[in-house]
Amino acid sequence: MSKNLYRKARENSGITLSEAAAMLHLNTGALYSYEHGEAYPLASTIMHMAHLYKVSADYLIGNDCKNGN
């Protein structure tokens, strides 16, 4: 499920939850909710996450197993 991929990509990038939230212009609660499957990010947020974490958006939504393995 993509909820685990958001967290995995962030952690593999060496970025804390607080740092990522600030860089994505989100509050930490929102990012936490995405990472735990309690809420779903907008497509634009997924694109920003992909850029920040240096993975593809497809990877973040579970369509690409090449990044992050």
C-alpha positions in Angstrom: 0.0 0.0 0.0 1.2 3.5 -0.8 0.9 4.7 2.8 4.0 2.7 3.7 5.8 3.9 0.6 5.4 7.6 1.6 7.2 6.9 4.9 9.7 4.5 3.3 10.7 7.1 0.7 11.0 9.8 3.3 13.1 7.7 5.6 15.3 6.5 2.7 16.0 10.2 1.9 17.2 10.8 5.5 14.5 13.5 6.0 12.6 13.7 9.3 8.8 14.0 9.4 9.1 17.6 10.6 11.6 18.5 7.9 9.5 17.0 5.1 6.4 18.7 6.3 8.1 22.0 6.3 9.6 21.5 2.9 6.2 20.4 1.5 4.4 23.3 3.2 2.2 20.8 5.2 1.7 20.5 8.9 3.2 17.4 10.5 -0.2 16.0 11.3 -1.2 16.0 7.6 2.0 14.2 6.5 1.7 11.7 9.4 -1.9 11.0 8.2 -0.7 10.3 4.6 2.0 8.0 5.9 -0.4 6.0 8.0 -3.2 5.8 5.5 -5.6 8.1 7.5 -5.8 10.6 4.6 -4.8 10.8 1.0 -2.6 13.5 -0.5 -3.5 15.5 -3.6 -1.8 14.6 -6.8 0.2 17.9 -6.6 1.4 16.9 -3.1 2.5 13.5 -4.4 4.5 15.2 -7.1 6.2 17.4 -4.6 6.9 14.4 -2.4 8.4 12.5 -5.3 10.7 15.4 -6.1 11.8 15.9 -2.5 12.4 12.2 -1.9 14.0 11.7 -5.4 11.6 8.9 -6.4 9.0 8.7 -9.0 5.4 9.6 -8.4 4.5 6.1 -9.7 6.7 4.6 -7.0 4.8 6.6 -4.3 1.5 5.3 -5.5 2.7 1.8 -5.8 2.9 1.5 -9.6 6.7 1.3 -9.9 8.8 -1.2 -7.9 12.2 0.0 -9.3 12.7 3.0 -7.1 13.5 2.6 -3.4 14.2 -1.1 -3.4 
